[in-house]
Amino acid sequence: MTAPLQGRKIAFLVAAEGVEQIELTSPWRAVREAGGTPRLVSREHGTVQAFDHLDKAGTFPVDDTLEEVASVDFDGLVLPGGVANPDQLRLDPDAVRFAKDFFDEGRPIAAICHAPWLLIEAGAVRGRTLTSWPSLCTDITNAGGTWLDQEVVVDPTGPNVLVTSRRPDDLKAFEEAFTAAFAGRAPDRD
């Protein structure tokens, strides 16, 4: 069995609370199983509080703060969803800059559920095709993007590969697509 992400370090950017737990833990596991090294990045050291919809779930230790790392330290970025998580991140100039730098440097990004809110704030969806939780359709369209109702959308047309997905039910397709993107190869699906 090959390890397509062997030697690759993948950032998972989350706020101090509000990340949807399954959208953090399942992609994290996928990165590890593909041989990559996931790193939890947040505003401050300590732990982040995950949620299962509106109920508190587990806590997870922060590996790196936004002050300690830069996009060039990573081979890819995963943006988990949850409503509160990306809403907090899009108000944080350091988080917005961190995400925007991945676009500017041509590094792949994977975002699920409400996470594209951060990409909108970074000015990175204009001319791109993506998906998200359905309530973001108008936000994405108003920001100049094209929204599709699909389990996963891979858009290689901009400065980087952008992989997006709608919801936890789509995690398997999302993980297959972003693993391929982070490994630098074309995904097996359209």
C-alpha positions in Angstrom: 0.0 0.0 0.0 1.4 3.4 -1.0 1.4 6.5 1.3 0.6 9.3 -1.1 1.1 12.0 1.5 4.3 10.6 3.0 6.5 13.5 4.0 3.7 16.1 3.6 2.5 18.3 6.4 -1.1 19.4 6.3 -2.5 22.3 8.3 -6.0 22.1 9.8 -7.1 25.6 10.7 -9.8 26.0 13.3 -11.2 28.5 15.8 -11.1 28.0 19.5 -14.5 26.5 19.5 -17.3 25.6 17.1 -15.6 23.2 14.7 -17.8 20.3 13.6 -16.0 17.3 15.2 -16.5 14.8 12.4 -15.3 17.3 9.9 -12.0 17.6 11.8 -11.5 14.0 12.9 -12.3 12.1 9.8 -10.1 14.2 7.4 -7.4 14.2 10.1 -7.5 10.4 10.1 -7.5 10.4 6.2 -4.3 12.4 6.2 -2.6 10.1 8.7 -3.7 7.0 6.8 -2.2 8.5 3.6 1.1 8.9 5.4 0.8 12.7 6.0 1.3 14.7 9.2 -1.7 16.7 10.2 -1.1 19.8 12.4 -3.9 21.6 14.3 -3.5 25.4 13.8 -5.5 27.9 15.8 -5.2 31.4 17.3 -3.8 30.3 20.7 -2.2 27.3 22.3 -4.3 25.0 24.5 -7.3 23.1 23.2 -10.1 23.7 20.8 -13.7 22.8 21.6 -15.4 20.7 18.9 -19.1 20.3 18.5 -21.5 17.7 17.2 -24.0 20.1 15.6 -25.0 22.3 18.6 -23.8 20.0 21.4 -20.3 20.2 22.8 -18.1 17.2 21.8 -14.4 16.5 22.3 -11.5 18.9 22.8 -8.3 18.7 20.7 -4.8 20.1 21.5 -3.5 22.9 19.3 -0.1 22.1 17.7 0.7 25.5 16.3 -0.6 29.1 16.5 -1.1 31.4 13.6 1.8 33.5 15.0 4.2 30.5 14.9 3.6 29.2 11.4 3.1 30.4 7.8 1.5 28.7 4.8 4.9 27.8 3.4 5.4 25.5 6.3 2.6 23.2 4.9 1.8 21.2 1.8 -2.0 21.8 2.1 -4.7 23.3 4.2 -7.9 21.6 5.4 -10.7 23.9 6.6 -13.3 22.0 8.6 -16.8 23.4 9.0 -19.3 23.9 11.6 -21.3 27.1 11.6 -19.4 29.0 14.4 -15.9 27.8 13.4 -15.6 29.6 10.0 -17.7 32.5 11.2 -15.1 33.2 13.9 -12.1 32.6 11.5 -13.4 35.0 8.9 -13.3 37.8 11.5 -9.7 37.1 12.4 -7.2 38.9 10.0 -4.5 36.4 10.7 -6.7 33.4 9.8 -7.8 35.2 6.6 -4.2 36.0 5.6 -3.1 32.4 6.4 -5.8 31.0 4.1 -5.2 33.6 1.4 -1.5 32.8 1.4 -2.2 29.2 0.3 -4.0 30.6 -2.8 -1.2 33.1 -3.5 1.4 30.4 -3.3 -0.5 27.8 -5.3 -0.9 25.4 -2.4 -4.0 23.2 -2.3 -7.0 23.8 0.0 -9.8 21.6 1.1 -12.9 23.1 2.7 -16.1 21.5 3.8 -19.6 22.7 4.9 -19.5 26.3 6.1 -15.7 26.6 5.7 -15.9 28.5 2.4 -17.0 31.6 4.4 -13.3 32.0 5.2 -12.4 31.7 1.5 -15.0 34.3 0.6 -13.5 36.7 3.2 -10.0 36.0 1.7 -11.3 37.1 -1.7 -10.5 33.7 -3.1 -13.7 32.4 -4.7 -14.1 34.8 -7.6 -14.0 32.7 -10.8 -13.9 29.4 -8.9 -16.4 26.6 -8.8 -17.1 25.1 -5.5 -19.7 23.6 -3.2 -20.6 24.0 0.5 -23.4 23.7 2.9 -26.4 24.9 0.8 -27.0 28.0 2.8 -23.7 29.5 1.5 -24.9 29.3 -2.2 -25.9 33.0 -2.3 -22.7 34.1 -0.4 -20.5 32.2 -2.9 -22.4 33.5 -5.9 -22.3 37.1 -4.6 -18.5 36.7 -4.1 -18.1 35.8 -7.8 -18.0 32.0 -7.5 -20.1 29.3 -9.1 -21.9 27.0 -6.6 -22.7 23.4 -7.4 -24.8 21.0 -5.4 -22.4 18.0 -5.5 -20.8 15.9 -2.8 -17.3 17.2 -3.9 -16.0 19.7 -6.3 -12.4 19.9 -7.4 -11.5 23.2 -9.1 -7.9 23.3 -10.5 -8.5 26.4 -12.6 -7.1 29.0 -10.2 -3.7 29.6 -8.7 -4.2 26.4 -6.7 -6.4 23.3 -6.5 -9.5 23.9 -4.4 -11.5 20.9 -3.1 -14.8 21.6 -1.5 -17.6 19.5 -0.1 -21.1 20.0 1.4 -21.5 18.0 4.6 -20.4 15.1 6.8 -22.3 12.6 4.6 -19.8 13.5 1.8 -16.6 13.0 3.8 -15.5 9.8 2.0 -15.6 11.6 -1.4 -14.0 14.7 0.1 -11.2 12.8 1.6 -10.4 10.9 -1.6 -10.4 14.2 -3.6 -8.2 16.2 -1.2 -5.8 13.4 -0.7 -5.3 13.2 -4.4 -4.9 17.0 -4.6 -2.5 17.2 -1.7 -0.5 14.4 -3.3 -0.3 16.4 -6.5 -2.2 14.0 -8.7 -5.5 14.2 -10.4 -8.5 12.8 -8.4 -10.2 9.7 -9.7 -13.6 11.5 -9.9 -14.8 14.5 -11.9 
